Amino acid sequence: MSTKINPKKLLLSKWTAVAPRNKEKHFIVTKLLLPENPPTPLEFIELEAVYSKRVHVLPWRALNDTAAWRPGWH
């Protein structure tokens, strides 16, 4: 099953890691890392772990991987 993600609606969206590590299961998108060249599309986001507050930078398209991420908190 593939999830259609709109990058413009990612900010403050909630995600669950399918295979949590270091008790980090629930995440929230805290920042869209916009490119310096405005016409260039968004590529990276910052995800913050709710439990540890640790921040991870990853390509937003990685959230399409249903083997790693699920939308919402489960």
C-alpha positions as CSV (number, residue, x, y, z in Angstrom):
1,M,0.0,0.0,0.0
2,S,1.4,3.4,-1.0
3,T,0.6,6.6,0.8
4,K,0.2,9.8,-1.3
5,I,2.0,12.5,0.5
6,N,1.6,16.2,-0.2
7,P,4.9,17.9,0.7
8,K,3.1,21.2,1.4
9,K,1.1,19.5,4.2
10,L,4.0,17.8,5.9
11,L,4.8,20.5,8.5
12,L,3.6,19.3,12.0
13,S,2.4,16.0,10.6
14,K,2.8,12.9,12.8
15,W,4.6,9.7,11.9
16,T,5.2,6.3,13.5
17,A,8.4,4.3,13.0
18,V,7.5,0.7,12.0
19,A,10.7,-0.5,13.7
20,P,11.5,1.9,16.6
21,R,15.0,2.4,17.8
22,N,16.1,3.9,21.1
23,K,12.5,4.1,22.2
24,E,11.9,6.5,19.4
25,K,8.6,5.5,17.9
26,H,6.5,8.6,17.4
27,F,7.8,11.6,15.4
28,I,6.6,15.0,14.2
29,V,7.8,17.0,11.2
30,T,9.1,20.2,12.8
31,K,10.7,21.9,9.8
32,L,10.7,21.8,6.0
33,L,14.2,22.4,4.8
34,L,13.5,24.6,1.9
35,P,16.1,24.8,-0.9
36,E,18.1,28.0,-1.4
37,N,16.9,28.2,-5.0
38,P,13.1,28.8,-4.6
39,P,11.9,27.1,-7.8
40,T,13.7,23.9,-6.6
41,P,11.2,21.5,-5.0
42,L,11.4,20.5,-1.3
43,E,13.7,17.6,-0.7
44,F,14.5,17.4,3.1
45,I,12.6,17.6,6.3
46,E,13.4,17.6,10.0
47,L,11.7,14.9,12.1
48,E,11.7,15.2,15.9
49,A,11.3,12.2,18.1
50,V,8.6,12.9,20.7
51,Y,10.3,10.8,23.4
52,S,13.9,12.0,23.1
53,K,13.5,15.3,21.2
54,R,16.3,14.1,18.9
55,V,16.1,15.6,15.4
56,H,16.6,13.6,12.3
57,V,17.0,15.1,8.8
58,L,15.8,12.9,5.9
59,P,14.4,13.2,2.4
60,W,10.6,13.7,2.8
61,R,10.0,11.0,0.2
62,A,11.4,8.4,2.7
63,L,8.1,8.7,4.4
64,N,6.5,6.9,1.5
65,D,8.3,3.8,2.6
66,T,5.5,1.9,4.4
67,A,8.0,-0.7,5.6
68,A,9.6,2.1,7.7
69,W,6.9,4.8,8.3
70,R,3.2,5.0,9.0
71,P,1.2,8.3,9.0
72,G,-0.2,9.3,12.4
73,W,0.7,7.9,15.8
74,H,-0.1,4.2,16.3
